[in-house]
Amino acid sequence: MENSALEVLSQQHRQDLQQCGRIMQEIQEQTDKKTVRDDILRFWNNGLQKHVQSEDTLLVPFLLRHRFNTGYVEMLKRENDTIRLLAQRIPVHEDGSYLYRAFIRLVEQHIEFEDRVIFKKMQEEISEVDLKSLNMQISKFAN
C-alpha cells in the first residue's frame, strides 16, 4: 500500500511484517521457546503495542466519524483486542509454540486486512486532506 496520506501506518506495517517473518522463522527452526517468547514480547513492547493503541485511539474514531463500514471497523477492533489478549498471555503461557504461531499469524492477517481492505476503501471513500490529517496525528502518536 503506497499512499503518502497513510504512509505512517504503511511503514509500521512493513516493519511489523519483517518482525513477524523473523519470529516465524525462529518458531519454524524450533529456536529455544524462551528466546522466541522474549523476541515476541520485545516486538510487542517496542512497537506493536503502540501501533495497536494508535489504531484504537485514532484510526477507529476517525473511521467512525467518516461513517466507514461498521462491519470493518468492528473487525478491526476485535482483531486489536485479540492481539492484545494474546500478547498478555504470552509471558504466562508454558508451552508457547502454538500460541506464538497464532499471535504472529493473527498480526500478519490483521496487517493484510488493513492494507488490502481498510486502506483501499479509505482511499476510495475519504478525502486526501482527511487522510493526510490522520497520517499527521498517527505520526505524532508514534513519536
N, C-alpha and C positions, 0 to 999 in steps of 0.2 A: 504494500500500500504506500504509494508515493504521493502524498498530498502535503504541501507545506503547511496548510492550515491545521493538520493533525500530526505534524512532524514529531512533537514530543512523545505522544503515545506510540507512534510508529517506531520511533527509536527505542523506546522502552521495550516494545515487543521484540524487536530484533535482538536486543541484549538478553532478554529473558529466554528467548528460544535458544540462543547459544548456550546459556547456562543449563537449560533443560537437556539439550543434546549431550553436553559434557557429563551431567549427572546420570542420564540414562545409560551412557556408555559405561560408567563406573558400575552401575547396577548389573548390566549385562555381562560385564567382566568379573562379576562376583567379588568386587572390591570389598574389603572389610566393612561390615554394616555400620560400625561406629564412624568410620570415615565418611561413608555416604550420608549418614544421618547428620553429621556435622556440616557437610557441604550443603545439604538441603536447608538446614537451619541458617547457615550463613547467607544463602541465596534469599531466603525469606526475610531475614532481619536486615539485610543490606540493600534491599531494593524492591523485591516483590511485594512486601507488606505495604510499603509506601505507595506503590503502583495501585494496589487494591484500594487503599484508602482514598487515593485521588479519584478513582472511579466512583467510589461511594459518595464522596464529598462534593465532587464537581461534575463528573460526567453524567451520573444518573439524574441529578436535579436539572441539569442542562437539557437532557433528553426529554424529561417530563415537561419542562417549560415549553419545549418546541413540539409538544403533542406527538412525540415519536411513538412508534408502535409499542403499546404497553406489554405485549407478549415478549418482545425482545428485551425490553427494559427489565421485566421480571426475571427472565432467564439470566441476564447479566448479573442481577442482584443475587440470585440463587447460586450461581457459579462462584461469585465472590465469597458468599457465605460458606460454601463448601470448601473452597480453597483455604479460607481462614480456619475452619474447623479441622481440616486435615493437618494444617501446619501446627495447630495446638496439640494434636495427638502425637505427632512425630517424636517429641522428646520423651514421651512416656510409653511408647509402644515397643514391646520387646522384640518381636520378630518382624523387622521392618521392611523386608523386600517387597511384599505385596503392597503395603501402604505407600512406600516410596514410589513404586511404579504408578500407583493410582494417582498420587499427588502430581507427579511430573506429567502424566498423560492428560490429566484434567487441565493443568496450566497450559499445555500445548493446544488442547482443543479449545479452551477459552480464548486464547490469543487468535487462533484461526477463525473462530466465530466472530470476534470483534473485527479483525482485518477484512474478512470476506463478506460479512453481512452487515454488521453495525456501521462500520466506517463507510462502506459503499453506499448504504442507504442515507447516511448523514450527508454525504456529498450530494446526493440527489435531492434531498428534501430541505436542507438547511443552508442558509446563505453563507458565502465565503467569509463575509465580515463576522458573522456569529461564530463560525468555526475557528477563525483566527483569534477571536476573543477567548474562546475556550482554550485554545493552544497556549495563549499567554498565561491564563490562570493556572493551567496544569504545570507550565514551566516554572512559575513562582512556587507552586506547591512542592515541586520536585526538589527545589534547592533549599 
